[in-house]
Every structure is written in C-alpha cells, then in structure tokens.
C-alpha cells in the first residue's frame, strides 16, 4: 500500500489526501480551488481501502491527520501549513 500512496504523490503535481467530512480538508481544497490550482484528491473515508491507505500515508508522511498535501512530491502538510504557504507566496 505504501507503494500505491507514494505513486500518487509522485504522479501528481498537487496531491491531497482528505476525508470527505473533515472541515479542514474542505477548507484546504477550497483554498486550492480559489487559486485555480489543479489537484488530485483521495477521499480516504470514501474508498474501500481507505484505512489501509491512511496507515500507509502516516508511515510515509509521519503526519497523523488530514488533509495531507504534497506539492511536487514535497510534503506541505495540513490545512494550516497550506494557508501558511499561500500567505508567503510559496503556493
């Protein structure tokens, strides 16, 4: 499963791991949308192997929470990290 998660990170310029019900995930995706940034998203709570994928993501990112956002293969982090990157024009 780690190879699958790493493949998603490697194959997408902007990759967001999210949960559909999470308000922080919604806020992070809204920020990307408002900036016209295209991204791939995996809603971990809506897919059959979401729990396994989330466990693999935790192992790779060392981050326990979602959203977990990668840009150009680099971990940006969660919602606050994404907003901080936006505020400093690093997004």
PDB file with one MODEL, atoms N, CA, C and O in Angstrom:
MODEL        1
ATOM      1  N   UNK A   1       0.829  -1.197   0.000  1.00  0.00           N
ATOM      2  CA  UNK A   1       0.000   0.000   0.000  1.00  0.00           C
ATOM      3  C   UNK A   1       0.875   1.264   0.000  1.00  0.00           C
ATOM      4  O   UNK A   1       0.499   2.277  -0.589  1.00  0.00           O
ATOM      5  N   UNK A   2       2.044   1.202   0.661  1.00  0.00           N
ATOM      6  CA  UNK A   2       2.925   2.374   0.651  1.00  0.00           C
ATOM      7  C   UNK A   2       3.348   2.726  -0.769  1.00  0.00           C
ATOM      8  O   UNK A   2       3.465   3.904  -1.109  1.00  0.00           O
ATOM      9  N   UNK A   3       3.577   1.718  -1.597  1.00  0.00           N
ATOM     10  CA  UNK A   3       3.966   1.977  -2.992  1.00  0.00           C
ATOM     11  C   UNK A   3       2.838   2.687  -3.740  1.00  0.00           C
ATOM     12  O   UNK A   3       3.092   3.569  -4.561  1.00  0.00           O
ATOM     13  N   UNK A   4       1.602   2.305  -3.456  1.00  0.00           N
ATOM     14  CA  UNK A   4       0.446   2.949  -4.091  1.00  0.00           C
ATOM     15  C   UNK A   4       0.358   4.423  -3.683  1.00  0.00           C
ATOM     16  O   UNK A   4       0.159   5.293  -4.531  1.00  0.00           O
ATOM     17  N   UNK A   5       0.506   4.695  -2.398  1.00  0.00           N
ATOM     18  CA  UNK A   5       0.451   6.065  -1.890  1.00  0.00           C
ATOM     19  C   UNK A   5       1.607   6.879  -2.467  1.00  0.00           C
ATOM     20  O   UNK A   5       1.407   8.004  -2.923  1.00  0.00           O
ATOM     21  N   UNK A   6       2.806   6.318  -2.449  1.00  0.00           N
ATOM     22  CA  UNK A   6       3.966   7.026  -2.980  1.00  0.00           C
ATOM     23  C   UNK A   6       3.796   7.292  -4.469  1.00  0.00           C
ATOM     24  O   UNK A   6       4.213   8.339  -4.963  1.00  0.00           O
ATOM     25  N   UNK A   7       3.194   6.363  -5.181  1.00  0.00           N
ATOM     26  CA  UNK A   7       2.922   6.555  -6.605  1.00  0.00           C
ATOM     27  C   UNK A   7       1.990   7.729  -6.849  1.00  0.00           C
ATOM     28  O   UNK A   7       2.197   8.505  -7.782  1.00  0.00           O
ATOM     29  N   UNK A   8       0.969   7.863  -6.021  1.00  0.00           N
ATOM     30  CA  UNK A   8       0.048   9.002  -6.138  1.00  0.00           C
ATOM     31  C   UNK A   8       0.781  10.318  -5.886  1.00  0.00           C
ATOM     32  O   UNK A   8       0.557  11.309  -6.580  1.00  0.00           O
ATOM     33  N   UNK A   9       1.651  10.314  -4.893  1.00  0.00           N
ATOM     34  CA  UNK A   9       2.429  11.520  -4.575  1.00  0.00           C
ATOM     35  C   UNK A   9       3.353  11.863  -5.748  1.00  0.00           C
ATOM     36  O   UNK A   9       3.465  13.025  -6.139  1.00  0.00           O
ATOM     37  N   UNK A  10       4.006  10.850  -6.298  1.00  0.00           N
ATOM     38  CA  UNK A  10       4.972  11.053  -7.380  1.00  0.00           C
ATOM     39  C   UNK A  10       4.313  11.438  -8.702  1.00  0.00           C
ATOM     40  O   UNK A  10       4.883  12.194  -9.489  1.00  0.00           O
ATOM     41  N   UNK A  11       3.117  10.915  -8.941  1.00  0.00           N
ATOM     42  CA  UNK A  11       2.468  11.081 -10.243  1.00  0.00           C
ATOM     43  C   UNK A  11       1.595  12.325 -10.363  1.00  0.00           C
ATOM     44  O   UNK A  11       1.104  12.630 -11.450  1.00  0.00           O
ATOM     45  N   UNK A  12       1.396  13.043  -9.267  1.00  0.00           N
ATOM     46  CA  UNK A  12       0.520  14.211  -9.286  1.00  0.00           C
ATOM     47  C   UNK A  12       1.249  15.432  -8.756  1.00  0.00           C
ATOM     48  O   UNK A  12       1.859  15.394  -7.688  1.00  0.00           O
ATOM     49  N   UNK A  13       1.177  16.515  -9.516  1.00  0.00           N
ATOM     50  CA  UNK A  13       1.861  17.754  -9.121  1.00  0.00           C
ATOM     51  C   UNK A  13       1.371  18.217  -7.743  1.00  0.00           C
ATOM     52  O   UNK A  13       2.170  18.600  -6.889  1.00  0.00           O
ATOM     53  N   UNK A  14       0.054  18.176  -7.540  1.00  0.00           N
ATOM     54  CA  UNK A  14      -0.533  18.505  -6.241  1.00  0.00           C
ATOM     55  C   UNK A  14      -1.426  17.336  -5.831  1.00  0.00           C
ATOM     56  O   UNK A  14      -2.381  17.000  -6.531  1.00  0.00           O
ATOM     57  N   UNK A  15      -1.110  16.729  -4.705  1.00  0.00           N
ATOM     58  CA  UNK A  15      -1.839  15.556  -4.216  1.00  0.00           C
ATOM     59  C   UNK A  15      -2.374  15.855  -2.828  1.00  0.00           C
ATOM     60  O   UNK A  15      -1.625  16.240  -1.931  1.00  0.00           O
ATOM     61  N   UNK A  16      -3.685  15.673  -2.659  1.00  0.00           N
ATOM     62  CA  UNK A  16      -4.333  15.924  -1.373  1.00  0.00           C
ATOM     63  C   UNK A  16      -4.980  14.627  -0.894  1.00  0.00           C
ATOM     64  O   UNK A  16      -5.805  14.037  -1.592  1.00  0.00           O
ATOM     65  N   UNK A  17      -4.602  14.201   0.283  1.00  0.00           N
ATOM     66  CA  UNK A  17      -5.265  13.080   0.945  1.00  0.00           C
ATOM     67  C   UNK A  17      -6.224  13.708   1.935  1.00  0.00           C
ATOM     68  O   UNK A  17      -5.822  14.527   2.762  1.00  0.00           O
ATOM     69  N   UNK A  18      -7.491  13.328   1.855  1.00  0.00           N
ATOM     70  CA  UNK A  18      -8.563  14.038   2.536  1.00  0.00           C
ATOM     71  C   UNK A  18      -9.572  13.052   3.109  1.00  0.00           C
ATOM     72  O   UNK A  18      -9.534  11.857   2.813  1.00  0.00           O
ATOM     73  N   UNK A  19     -10.463  13.567   3.921  1.00  0.00           N
ATOM     74  CA  UNK A  19     -11.668  12.837   4.335  1.00  0.00           C
ATOM     75  C   UNK A  19     -12.840  13.765   4.055  1.00  0.00           C
ATOM     76  O   UNK A  19     -12.815  14.946   4.401  1.00  0.00           O
ATOM     77  N   UNK A  20     -13.852  13.218   3.432  1.00  0.00           N
ATOM     78  CA  UNK A  20     -14.979  13.985   2.920  1.00  0.00           C
ATOM     79  C   UNK A  20     -15.677  14.819   3.990  1.00  0.00           C
ATOM     80  O   UNK A  20     -16.171  15.907   3.696  1.00  0.00           O
ATOM     81  N   UNK A  21     -15.725  14.329   5.213  1.00  0.00           N
ATOM     82  CA  UNK A  21     -16.461  15.014   6.282  1.00  0.00           C
ATOM     83  C   UNK A  21     -15.606  16.030   7.051  1.00  0.00           C
ATOM     84  O   UNK A  21     -16.124  16.748   7.906  1.00  0.00           O
ATOM     85  N   UNK A  22     -14.321  16.096   6.759  1.00  0.00           N
ATOM     86  CA  UNK A  22     -13.382  16.914   7.528  1.00  0.00           C
ATOM     87  C   UNK A  22     -13.449  18.385   7.121  1.00  0.00           C
ATOM     88  O   UNK A  22     -13.200  18.705   5.958  1.00  0.00           O
ATOM     89  N   UNK A  23     -13.781  19.291   8.049  1.00  0.00           N
ATOM     90  CA  UNK A  23     -13.869  20.712   7.696  1.00  0.00           C
ATOM     91  C   UNK A  23     -12.516  21.309   7.301  1.00  0.00           C
ATOM     92  O   UNK A  23     -12.471  22.230   6.485  1.00  0.00           O
ATOM     93  N   UNK A  24     -11.420  20.807   7.859  1.00  0.00           N
ATOM     94  CA  UNK A  24     -10.097  21.310   7.493  1.00  0.00           C
ATOM     95  C   UNK A  24      -9.735  20.893   6.072  1.00  0.00           C
ATOM     96  O   UNK A  24      -9.074  21.638   5.347  1.00  0.00           O
ATOM     97  N   UNK A  25     -10.169  19.708   5.683  1.00  0.00           N
ATOM     98  CA  UNK A  25      -9.943  19.233   4.312  1.00  0.00           C
ATOM     99  C   UNK A  25     -10.729  20.092   3.334  1.00  0.00           C
ATOM    100  O   UNK A  25     -10.213  20.482   2.287  1.00  0.00           O
ATOM    101  N   UNK A  26     -11.973  20.383   3.677  1.00  0.00           N
ATOM    102  CA  UNK A  26     -12.814  21.229   2.827  1.00  0.00           C
ATOM    103  C   UNK A  26     -12.184  22.608   2.666  1.00  0.00           C
ATOM    104  O   UNK A  26     -12.166  23.161   1.567  1.00  0.00           O
ATOM    105  N   UNK A  27     -11.670  23.159   3.755  1.00  0.00           N
ATOM    106  CA  UNK A  27     -11.038  24.474   3.725  1.00  0.00           C
ATOM    107  C   UNK A  27      -9.779  24.448   2.848  1.00  0.00           C
ATOM    108  O   UNK A  27      -9.546  25.373   2.070  1.00  0.00           O
ATOM    109  N   UNK A  28      -8.981  23.402   2.972  1.00  0.00           N
ATOM    110  CA  UNK A  28      -7.750  23.285   2.174  1.00  0.00           C
ATOM    111  C   UNK A  28      -8.078  23.164   0.686  1.00  0.00           C
ATOM    112  O   UNK A  28      -7.441  23.813  -0.143  1.00  0.00           O
ATOM    113  N   UNK A  29      -9.058  22.343   0.349  1.00  0.00           N
ATOM    114  CA  UNK A  29      -9.450  22.185  -1.059  1.00  0.00           C
ATOM    115  C   UNK A  29     -10.052  23.481  -1.602  1.00  0.00           C
ATOM    116  O   UNK A  29      -9.846  23.819  -2.767  1.00  0.00           O
ATOM    117  N   UNK A  30     -10.788  24.200  -0.770  1.00  0.00           N
ATOM    118  CA  UNK A  30     -11.356  25.487  -1.187  1.00  0.00           C
ATOM    119  C   UNK A  30     -10.252  26.493  -1.498  1.00  0.00           C
ATOM    120  O   UNK A  30     -10.365  27.267  -2.449  1.00  0.00           O
ATOM    121  N   UNK A  31      -9.187  26.483  -0.700  1.00  0.00           N
ATOM    122  CA  UNK A  31      -8.058  27.383  -0.959  1.00  0.00           C
ATOM    123  C   UNK A  31      -7.431  27.065  -2.318  1.00  0.00           C
ATOM    124  O   UNK A  31      -7.177  27.968  -3.116  1.00  0.00           O
ATOM    125  N   UNK A  32      -7.186  25.792  -2.575  1.00  0.00           N
ATOM    126  CA  UNK A  32      -6.608  25.397  -3.866  1.00  0.00           C
ATOM    127  C   UNK A  32      -7.543  25.782  -5.008  1.00  0.00           C
ATOM    128  O   UNK A  32      -7.096  26.286  -6.038  1.00  0.00           O
ATOM    129  N   UNK A  33      -8.842  25.543  -4.824  1.00  0.00           N
ATOM    130  CA  UNK A  33      -9.830  25.912  -5.847  1.00  0.00           C
ATOM    131  C   UNK A  33      -9.818  27.416  -6.110  1.00  0.00           C
ATOM    132  O   UNK A  33      -9.860  27.849  -7.261  1.00  0.00           O
ATOM    133  N   UNK A  34      -9.761  28.205  -5.045  1.00  0.00           N
ATOM    134  CA  UNK A  34      -9.817  29.663  -5.184  1.00  0.00           C
ATOM    135  C   UNK A  34      -8.603  30.208  -5.927  1.00  0.00           C
ATOM    136  O   UNK A  34      -8.670  31.278  -6.533  1.00  0.00           O
ATOM    137  N   UNK A  35      -7.504  29.480  -5.881  1.00  0.00           N
ATOM    138  CA  UNK A  35      -6.284  29.900  -6.575  1.00  0.00           C
ATOM    139  C   UNK A  35      -6.173  29.269  -7.963  1.00  0.00           C
ATOM    140  O   UNK A  35      -5.199  29.500  -8.681  1.00  0.00           O
ATOM    141  N   UNK A  36      -7.172  28.473  -8.334  1.00  0.00           N
ATOM    142  CA  UNK A  36      -7.161  27.833  -9.642  1.00  0.00           C
ATOM    143  C   UNK A  36      -6.114  26.744  -9.769  1.00  0.00           C
ATOM    144  O   UNK A  36      -5.668  26.423 -10.870  1.00  0.00           O
ATOM    145  N   UNK A  37      -5.726  26.179  -8.641  1.00  0.00           N
ATOM    146  CA  UNK A  37      -4.708  25.126  -8.640  1.00  0.00           C
ATOM    147  C   UNK A  37      -5.377  23.775  -8.843  1.00  0.00           C
ATOM    148  O   UNK A  37      -6.265  23.391  -8.082  1.00  0.00           O
ATOM    149  N   UNK A  38      -4.949  23.063  -9.867  1.00  0.00           N
ATOM    150  CA  UNK A  38      -5.479  21.726 -10.111  1.00  0.00           C
ATOM    151  C   UNK A  38      -4.788  20.750  -9.173  1.00  0.00           C
ATOM    152  O   UNK A  38      -3.585  20.842  -8.932  1.00  0.00           O
ATOM    153  N   UNK A  39      -5.565  19.819  -8.649  1.00  0.00           N
ATOM    154  CA  UNK A  39      -5.014  18.843  -7.715  1.00  0.00           C
ATOM    155  C   UNK A  39      -5.769  17.532  -7.846  1.00  0.00           C
ATOM    156  O   UNK A  39      -6.908  17.486  -8.310  1.00  0.00           O
ATOM    157  N   UNK A  40      -5.108  16.485  -7.429  1.00  0.00           N
ATOM    158  CA  UNK A  40      -5.732  15.171  -7.331  1.00  0.00           C
ATOM    159  C   UNK A  40      -6.073  14.982  -5.859  1.00  0.00           C
ATOM    160  O   UNK A  40      -5.304  15.363  -4.977  1.00  0.00           O
ATOM    161  N   UNK A  41      -7.228  14.392  -5.608  1.00  0.00           N
ATOM    162  CA  UNK A  41      -7.638  14.169  -4.218  1.00  0.00           C
ATOM    163  C   UNK A  41      -8.074  12.725  -4.042  1.00  0.00           C
ATOM    164  O   UNK A  41      -8.722  12.146  -4.913  1.00  0.00           O
ATOM    165  N   UNK A  42      -7.710  12.156  -2.906  1.00  0.00           N
ATOM    166  CA  UNK A  42      -8.211  10.846  -2.493  1.00  0.00           C
ATOM    167  C   UNK A  42      -8.967  11.068  -1.191  1.00  0.00           C
ATOM    168  O   UNK A  42      -8.401  11.504  -0.188  1.00  0.00           O
ATOM    169  N   UNK A  43     -10.258  10.759  -1.229  1.00  0.00           N
ATOM    170  CA  UNK A  43     -11.099  10.859  -0.034  1.00  0.00           C
ATOM    171  C   UNK A  43     -10.992   9.516   0.696  1.00  0.00           C
ATOM    172  O   UNK A  43     -11.658   8.546   0.335  1.00  0.00           O
ATOM    173  N   UNK A  44     -10.156   9.478   1.712  1.00  0.00           N
ATOM    174  CA  UNK A  44      -9.821   8.226   2.383  1.00  0.00           C
ATOM    175  C   UNK A  44     -11.029   7.545   3.028  1.00  0.00           C
ATOM    176  O   UNK A  44     -11.035   6.326   3.197  1.00  0.00           O
ATOM    177  N   UNK A  45     -12.046   8.322   3.387  1.00  0.00           N
ATOM    178  CA  UNK A  45     -13.224   7.737   4.027  1.00  0.00           C
ATOM    179  C   UNK A  45     -14.242   7.210   3.011  1.00  0.00           C
ATOM    180  O   UNK A  45     -15.229   6.584   3.399  1.00  0.00           O
ATOM    181  N   UNK A  46     -14.017   7.452   1.733  1.00  0.00           N
ATOM    182  CA  UNK A  46     -14.990   7.041   0.712  1.00  0.00           C
ATOM    183  C   UNK A  46     -14.517   5.888  -0.165  1.00  0.00           C
ATOM    184  O   UNK A  46     -15.238   5.463  -1.068  1.00  0.00           O
ATOM    185  N   UNK A  47     -13.320   5.381   0.087  1.00  0.00           N
ATOM    186  CA  UNK A  47     -12.803   4.283  -0.738  1.00  0.00           C
ATOM    187  C   UNK A  47     -12.650   3.030   0.117  1.00  0.00           C
ATOM    188  O   UNK A  47     -12.411   3.120   1.322  1.00  0.00           O
ATOM    189  N   UNK A  48     -12.787   1.857  -0.509  1.00  0.00           N
ATOM    190  CA  UNK A  48     -12.748   0.600   0.253  1.00  0.00           C
ATOM    191  C   UNK A  48     -11.462   0.387   1.045  1.00  0.00           C
ATOM    192  O   UNK A  48     -11.512  -0.112   2.170  1.00  0.00           O
ATOM    193  N   UNK A  49     -10.313   0.754   0.484  1.00  0.00           N
ATOM    194  CA  UNK A  49      -9.049   0.524   1.187  1.00  0.00           C
ATOM    195  C   UNK A  49      -8.517   1.793   1.849  1.00  0.00           C
ATOM    196  O   UNK A  49      -7.311   1.949   2.035  1.00  0.00           O
ATOM    197  N   UNK A  50      -9.425   2.691   2.199  1.00  0.00           N
ATOM    198  CA  UNK A  50      -9.037   3.978   2.778  1.00  0.00           C
ATOM    199  C   UNK A  50      -8.279   3.870   4.083  1.00  0.00           C
ATOM    200  O   UNK A  50      -7.320   4.610   4.299  1.00  0.00           O
ATOM    201  N   UNK A  51      -8.688   2.959   4.966  1.00  0.00           N
ATOM    202  CA  UNK A  51      -7.992   2.808   6.254  1.00  0.00           C
ATOM    203  C   UNK A  51      -6.562   2.338   6.041  1.00  0.00           C
ATOM    204  O   UNK A  51      -5.635   2.826   6.688  1.00  0.00           O
ATOM    205  N   UNK A  52      -6.388   1.395   5.135  1.00  0.00           N
ATOM    206  CA  UNK A  52      -5.049   0.887   4.834  1.00  0.00           C
ATOM    207  C   UNK A  52      -4.203   1.975   4.174  1.00  0.00           C
ATOM    208  O   UNK A  52      -3.016   2.122   4.467  1.00  0.00           O
ATOM    209  N   UNK A  53      -4.840   2.736   3.276  1.00  0.00           N
ATOM    210  CA  UNK A  53      -4.123   3.817   2.603  1.00  0.00           C
ATOM    211  C   UNK A  53      -3.715   4.891   3.609  1.00  0.00           C
ATOM    212  O   UNK A  53      -2.607   5.423   3.526  1.00  0.00           O
ATOM    213  N   UNK A  54      -4.591   5.215   4.553  1.00  0.00           N
ATOM    214  CA  UNK A  54      -4.272   6.215   5.568  1.00  0.00           C
ATOM    215  C   UNK A  54      -3.112   5.733   6.443  1.00  0.00           C
ATOM    216  O   UNK A  54      -2.233   6.522   6.791  1.00  0.00           O
ATOM    217  N   UNK A  55      -3.103   4.469   6.792  1.00  0.00           N
ATOM    218  CA  UNK A  55      -1.996   3.914   7.584  1.00  0.00           C
ATOM    219  C   UNK A  55      -0.678   4.022   6.813  1.00  0.00           C
ATOM    220  O   UNK A  55       0.354   4.360   7.393  1.00  0.00           O
ATOM    221  N   UNK A  56      -0.712   3.740   5.524  1.00  0.00           N
ATOM    222  CA  UNK A  56       0.495   3.855   4.693  1.00  0.00           C
ATOM    223  C   UNK A  56       0.928   5.318   4.591  1.00  0.00           C
ATOM    224  O   UNK A  56       2.119   5.623   4.647  1.00  0.00           O
ATOM    225  N   UNK A  57      -0.035   6.211   4.442  1.00  0.00           N
ATOM    226  CA  UNK A  57       0.264   7.644   4.366  1.00  0.00           C
ATOM    227  C   UNK A  57       0.932   8.123   5.651  1.00  0.00           C
ATOM    228  O   UNK A  57       1.896   8.888   5.607  1.00  0.00           O
ATOM    229  N   UNK A  58       0.416   7.669   6.803  1.00  0.00           N
ATOM    230  CA  UNK A  58       1.019   8.033   8.089  1.00  0.00           C
ATOM    231  C   UNK A  58       2.471   7.588   8.144  1.00  0.00           C
ATOM    232  O   UNK A  58       3.334   8.315   8.634  1.00  0.00           O
ATOM    233  N   UNK A  59       2.733   6.400   7.644  1.00  0.00           N
ATOM    234  CA  UNK A  59       4.095   5.864   7.640  1.00  0.00           C
ATOM    235  C   UNK A  59       5.019   6.707   6.765  1.00  0.00           C
ATOM    236  O   UNK A  59       6.173   6.943   7.123  1.00  0.00           O
ATOM    237  N   UNK A  60       4.518   7.154   5.628  1.00  0.00           N
ATOM    238  CA  UNK A  60       5.323   7.939   4.686  1.00  0.00           C
ATOM    239  C   UNK A  60       5.504   9.376   5.170  1.00  0.00           C
ATOM    240  O   UNK A  60       6.616   9.904   5.172  1.00  0.00           O
ATOM    241  N   UNK A  61       4.398  10.003   5.580  1.00  0.00           N
ATOM    242  CA  UNK A  61       4.421  11.443   5.884  1.00  0.00           C
ATOM    243  C   UNK A  61       4.784  11.749   7.331  1.00  0.00           C
ATOM    244  O   UNK A  61       5.194  12.866   7.646  1.00  0.00           O
ATOM    245  N   UNK A  62       4.637  10.770   8.207  1.00  0.00           N
ATOM    246  CA  UNK A  62       4.799  10.975   9.658  1.00  0.00           C
ATOM    247  C   UNK A  62       3.768  11.963  10.190  1.00  0.00           C
ATOM    248  O   UNK A  62       3.937  12.539  11.264  1.00  0.00           O
ATOM    249  N   UNK A  63       2.690  12.150   9.415  1.00  0.00           N
ATOM    250  CA  UNK A  63       1.597  13.046   9.795  1.00  0.00           C
ATOM    251  C   UNK A  63       0.365  12.189  10.027  1.00  0.00           C
ATOM    252  O   UNK A  63       0.008  11.371   9.179  1.00  0.00           O
ATOM    253  N   UNK A  64      -0.284  12.370  11.165  1.00  0.00           N
ATOM    254  CA  UNK A  64      -1.409  11.534  11.538  1.00  0.00           C
ATOM    255  C   UNK A  64      -2.749  12.062  11.030  1.00  0.00           C
ATOM    256  O   UNK A  64      -3.727  11.319  10.959  1.00  0.00           O
ATOM    257  N   UNK A  65      -2.788  13.338  10.679  1.00  0.00           N
ATOM    258  CA  UNK A  65      -4.059  13.983  10.356  1.00  0.00           C
ATOM    259  C   UNK A  65      -4.202  14.263   8.868  1.00  0.00           C
ATOM    260  O   UNK A  65      -3.234  14.220   8.108  1.00  0.00           O
ATOM    261  N   UNK A  66      -5.438  14.551   8.475  1.00  0.00           N
ATOM    262  CA  UNK A  66      -5.725  15.016   7.123  1.00  0.00           C
ATOM    263  C   UNK A  66      -6.294  16.430   7.240  1.00  0.00           C
ATOM    264  O   UNK A  66      -6.854  16.773   8.281  1.00  0.00           O
ATOM    265  N   UNK A  67      -6.166  17.250   6.212  1.00  0.00           N
ATOM    266  CA  UNK A  67      -5.589  16.912   4.924  1.00  0.00           C
ATOM    267  C   UNK A  67      -4.072  16.739   5.021  1.00  0.00           C
ATOM    268  O   UNK A  67      -3.406  17.301   5.890  1.00  0.00           O
ATOM    269  N   UNK A  68      -3.575  15.957   4.111  1.00  0.00           N
ATOM    270  CA  UNK A  68      -2.140  15.767   3.975  1.00  0.00           C
ATOM    271  C   UNK A  68      -1.829  16.106   2.518  1.00  0.00           C
ATOM    272  O   UNK A  68      -2.202  15.370   1.605  1.00  0.00           O
ATOM    273  N   UNK A  69      -1.152  17.213   2.316  1.00  0.00           N
ATOM    274  CA  UNK A  69      -0.963  17.748   0.976  1.00  0.00           C
ATOM    275  C   UNK A  69       0.496  17.690   0.556  1.00  0.00           C
ATOM    276  O   UNK A  69       1.400  18.035   1.317  1.00  0.00           O
ATOM    277  N   UNK A  70       0.697  17.247  -0.666  1.00  0.00           N
ATOM    278  CA  UNK A  70       2.022  17.216  -1.284  1.00  0.00           C
ATOM    279  C   UNK A  70       1.996  18.080  -2.534  1.00  0.00           C
ATOM    280  O   UNK A  70       1.037  18.039  -3.305  1.00  0.00           O
ATOM    281  N   UNK A  71       3.053  18.861  -2.732  1.00  0.00           N
ATOM    282  CA  UNK A  71       3.224  19.634  -3.959  1.00  0.00           C
ATOM    283  C   UNK A  71       4.591  19.291  -4.532  1.00  0.00           C
ATOM    284  O   UNK A  71       5.614  19.410  -3.858  1.00  0.00           O
ATOM    285  N   UNK A  72       4.586  18.865  -5.786  1.00  0.00           N
ATOM    286  CA  UNK A  72       5.813  18.435  -6.459  1.00  0.00           C
ATOM    287  C   UNK A  72       6.572  17.395  -5.634  1.00  0.00           C
ATOM    288  O   UNK A  72       7.801  17.418  -5.569  1.00  0.00           O
ATOM    289  N   UNK A  73       5.823  16.481  -5.002  1.00  0.00           N
ATOM    290  CA  UNK A  73       6.431  15.405  -4.231  1.00  0.00           C
ATOM    291  C   UNK A  73       6.902  15.793  -2.849  1.00  0.00           C
ATOM    292  O   UNK A  73       7.395  14.948  -2.102  1.00  0.00           O
ATOM    293  N   UNK A  74       6.760  17.062  -2.496  1.00  0.00           N
ATOM    294  CA  UNK A  74       7.202  17.558  -1.189  1.00  0.00           C
ATOM    295  C   UNK A  74       6.002  17.706  -0.256  1.00  0.00           C
ATOM    296  O   UNK A  74       4.966  18.245  -0.646  1.00  0.00           O
ATOM    297  N   UNK A  75       6.148  17.231   0.961  1.00  0.00           N
ATOM    298  CA  UNK A  75       5.078  17.369   1.948  1.00  0.00           C
ATOM    299  C   UNK A  75       4.924  18.831   2.341  1.00  0.00           C
ATOM    300  O   UNK A  75       5.865  19.455   2.830  1.00  0.00           O
ATOM    301  N   UNK A  76       3.722  19.373   2.123  1.00  0.00           N
ATOM    302  CA  UNK A  76       3.394  20.717   2.606  1.00  0.00           C
ATOM    303  C   UNK A  76       2.812  20.585   4.002  1.00  0.00           C
ATOM    304  O   UNK A  76       3.176  21.340   4.903  1.00  0.00           O
ATOM    305  N   UNK A  77       1.904  19.626   4.186  1.00  0.00           N
ATOM    306  CA  UNK A  77       1.326  19.374   5.498  1.00  0.00           C
ATOM    307  C   UNK A  77      -0.176  19.497   5.478  1.00  0.00           C
ATOM    308  O   UNK A  77      -0.833  19.150   4.497  1.00  0.00           O
ATOM    309  N   UNK A  78      -0.711  19.996   6.574  1.00  0.00           N
ATOM    310  CA  UNK A  78      -2.150  20.100   6.738  1.00  0.00           C
ATOM    311  C   UNK A  78      -2.704  21.437   6.280  1.00  0.00           C
ATOM    312  O   UNK A  78      -2.043  22.184   5.559  1.00  0.00           O
ATOM    313  N   UNK A  79      -3.900  21.723   6.699  1.00  0.00           N
ATOM    314  CA  UNK A  79      -4.615  22.928   6.275  1.00  0.00           C
ATOM    315  C   UNK A  79      -3.862  24.197   6.669  1.00  0.00           C
ATOM    316  O   UNK A  79      -3.661  25.078   5.833  1.00  0.00           O
ATOM    317  N   UNK A  80      -3.444  24.301   7.926  1.00  0.00           N
ATOM    318  CA  UNK A  80      -2.723  25.494   8.372  1.00  0.00           C
ATOM    319  C   UNK A  80      -1.422  25.666   7.602  1.00  0.00           C
ATOM    320  O   UNK A  80      -1.046  26.787   7.261  1.00  0.00           O
ATOM    321  N   UNK A  81      -0.733  24.567   7.326  1.00  0.00           N
ATOM    322  CA  UNK A  81       0.519  24.623   6.564  1.00  0.00           C
ATOM    323  C   UNK A  81       0.264  25.122   5.143  1.00  0.00           C
ATOM    324  O   UNK A  81       1.055  25.888   4.591  1.00  0.00           O
ATOM    325  N   UNK A  82      -0.846  24.679   4.560  1.00  0.00           N
ATOM    326  CA  UNK A  82      -1.201  25.104   3.208  1.00  0.00           C
ATOM    327  C   UNK A  82      -1.508  26.603   3.177  1.00  0.00           C
ATOM    328  O   UNK A  82      -1.079  27.311   2.267  1.00  0.00           O
ATOM    329  N   UNK A  83      -2.250  27.076   4.170  1.00  0.00           N
ATOM    330  CA  UNK A  83      -2.552  28.505   4.252  1.00  0.00           C
ATOM    331  C   UNK A  83      -1.283  29.322   4.500  1.00  0.00           C
ATOM    332  O   UNK A  83      -1.139  30.418   3.960  1.00  0.00           O
ATOM    333  N   UNK A  84      -0.367  28.798   5.309  1.00  0.00           N
ATOM    334  CA  UNK A  84       0.900  29.500   5.553  1.00  0.00           C
ATOM    335  C   UNK A  84       1.709  29.592   4.266  1.00  0.00           C
ATOM    336  O   UNK A  84       2.311  30.628   3.983  1.00  0.00           O
ATOM    337  N   UNK A  85       1.726  28.519   3.489  1.00  0.00           N
ATOM    338  CA  UNK A  85       2.434  28.535   2.199  1.00  0.00           C
ATOM    339  C   UNK A  85       1.797  29.551   1.260  1.00  0.00           C
ATOM    340  O   UNK A  85       2.497  30.240   0.519  1.00  0.00           O
ATOM    341  N   UNK A  86       0.490  29.641   1.292  1.00  0.00           N
ATOM    342  CA  UNK A  86      -0.225  30.604   0.453  1.00  0.00           C
ATOM    343  C   UNK A  86       0.106  32.038   0.876  1.00  0.00           C
ATOM    344  O   UNK A  86       0.341  32.900   0.029  1.00  0.00           O
ATOM    345  N   UNK A  87       0.124  32.289   2.185  1.00  0.00           N
ATOM    346  CA  UNK A  87       0.395  33.629   2.694  1.00  0.00           C
ATOM    347  C   UNK A  87       1.804  34.096   2.360  1.00  0.00           C
ATOM    348  O   UNK A  87       2.037  35.290   2.169  1.00  0.00           O
ATOM    349  N   UNK A  88       2.744  33.158   2.290  1.00  0.00           N
ATOM    350  CA  UNK A  88       4.133  33.524   1.993  1.00  0.00           C
ATOM    351  C   UNK A  88       4.452  33.354   0.504  1.00  0.00           C
ATOM    352  O   UNK A  88       5.618  33.316   0.112  1.00  0.00           O
ATOM    353  N   UNK A  89       3.414  33.253  -0.309  1.00  0.00           N
ATOM    354  CA  UNK A  89       3.553  33.118  -1.769  1.00  0.00           C
ATOM    355  C   UNK A  89       4.395  31.922  -2.202  1.00  0.00           C
ATOM    356  O   UNK A  89       5.072  31.972  -3.229  1.00  0.00           O
ATOM    357  N   UNK A  90       4.352  30.852  -1.417  1.00  0.00           N
ATOM    358  CA  UNK A  90       5.082  29.639  -1.774  1.00  0.00           C
ATOM    359  C   UNK A  90       4.164  28.590  -2.384  1.00  0.00           C
ATOM    360  O   UNK A  90       4.588  27.475  -2.689  1.00  0.00           O
ATOM    361  N   UNK A  91       2.911  28.962  -2.556  1.00  0.00           N
ATOM    362  CA  UNK A  91       1.931  28.020  -3.099  1.00  0.00           C
ATOM    363  C   UNK A  91       1.906  28.115  -4.615  1.00  0.00           C
ATOM    364  O   UNK A  91       1.144  27.400  -5.266  1.00  0.00           O
TER     365      UNK A  91
ENDMDL
END
